[in-house]
Amino acid sequence: MGVELTVTANELVNLSSNGHQAELNQQNQHKDKKKQSSSHNPPTPRPWRIEDSEALYRIEGWGQPYFSINAAGHVTVSPKGDRGGSLDLFELVQSLKQRNLGLPLLIRFSDILEDRIERLNACFAQAIARYNYSGVYHGVFPVKCNQQRHLIEDLVKFGKPNQFGLEAGSKPELMIALASLDTPGALLICNGYKDQEYIETAMLAQKLGQNPIIVLEQIEEVDLVIQVSQQLGIKPIVGVRAKLSTQGMGRWGSSTGDRAKFGLTIPEIIHALDRFRDANLLDSLQLLHFHIGSQISAINVIKDAIQEASRIYVELALLGANMKYLDVGGGLGVDYDGSQTNFYASKNYNMQNYANDIVAELKDTCEENNLTVPTLISESGRAIASHQSVLIFDVLSSSEVPSILPEPPQSGESQVINYLWETYQSLNQDNYQEFYHDAAQFKEEAISRFNLGILSLRERAKAEQLYWACCQKVLDITRQQEYVPDELEDLQKIMASIYYINLSVFQSAPDCWAIDQLFPIMPIHRLDEEPTRRGILADLTCDSDGKIDRFIDLRDVKSVLELHPLKSGESYYLGMFLNGAYQEIMGNLHNLFGDTNAVHIQLTPKGYQIKHVVKGDTMNEVLGYVQYDTEDMVESIRQRCEQALEEKHISLAESQRLLQTYEKSLSKYTYLAS
């Protein structure tokens, strides 16, 4: 027969606490013995150096040859790479602010764009020379990567010496390309979904001296191209995009294979070839295109893809197609975290490796079949555009985990507060793991007592302050150790500060939110000081997803960023780097935060020149995007003011101040004044 045991809630908590107290006393005795046997003092930490900041933020890994840190602790930009000339980014931002360009501010360095184009062409030129490749390389820039007019105009200008062309993936992008590309001999690759109007425009562009190549992405486009060609009497240059069996990797791994969004299967390619032969247009079929995904991090994937594509190219030529071009698509990666690995935010190869493998494989396959090698094309948008853009934003304020340690327990306070105090006092590097769990248990007991009406609100507050003090002590200990126990890995994120930034993640870094893209983020000044805070970044939007809590790290991804404590009356600037591809055009108007201010900077012998200033959206503009008439809005407020005046709810001075502020705000930047 069992015995029924009845225990009150108060007794239950006391029993639990007494068990912890016995354990605590035993651990204290052990701690005292350890303290007596330990006579060495911890080493005195050396002063923080800029080399420490370089290692911490990994700027040499992802930033070379464009970004570094100078002796003043400021990030510097070398827009021409290793060809000389640099700018102090912090001083540049200060100068731009004096020109009434508020933050957030997107700074585009035209010289970096030029350097990236030259580097890519130089790598292919070196590979062509090394392997005695008898063909040439003609790169194109995919307009979808960054459609901003000034950037496209610069890209066309910088690409002229190498006949660098453009790639369009839609009708609007085709309109941009036709109006912008004026380089003799440059190619215009026409990708994406196509209707009759798209195809007619591309074919007629031949009459303007353009070199459009219409790439067939869907089987329905085969007959449409033949029909338009016959109607216009123009013989087009046509390519086919193949769905390779080679599997990509990372987020865009599904860009290949039978279920890929774009491209033709091998049976469909054979059908297209036969249809062009029947229409007496087989000599128009001149290009093979493939794409294995954006941001390919492993070189072996590229090797496998070019091997398969080379075989398809050769077979098409042997079947009678007039093959002259091979377009390897995009995929050339960017090392966002500087680790030089096959991690999705990195790559385990460089630009020269990429060019070498493509050229060598294609040459070998063509020579084996006694075929002339094709003109090589790549659509390396990310690798060209990412580095040229830096987003600068300021921190508005920060929120810290409570760090004020309460007074020692007073007579008459709950026993659980005494236990937490003794845990805090006794916690050290020998017992931190066990005592951390004790502190967590005591905190839970305090909440239980509060819910049962045993603990007052003031006592609960004191218990929670003591708990956070224990957590901070544990965190300080773990930061000095190479190994952190699994159960403590989340403590750093739990204890992180929140830095509120003058930015919309949805507008300026949408890939952070949408696909967990990693971009290097770091302070652009105070880098000769040790960053003693650990924080996450919260943006201006009223959305819990409006934050950045994933940051680059050598080992994997870290959940907090090392930051400096804010100083009263001083601005604190952060920079997001390598974000020049896709982010601007994919940004959205969440909470009606619009485009940021943007400037184009170019080096000169005497310093730099501001080539273009592109003002960010005003409230008038973003309200217009969602069909509001701001004149009507002002009139509505005026009428309400008049009614409130009549009812004596507002004074005349107050009503005028409201109206003036309202109307003035509509013409201003959507972000906060700093």
Summary of the structure (lengths in Angstrom):
residues: 674
radius of gyration: 31.7
end to end distance: 75.3
largest distance: 101.7
contacts: 2215
relative contact order: 0.12
helix: 46%
strand: 16%
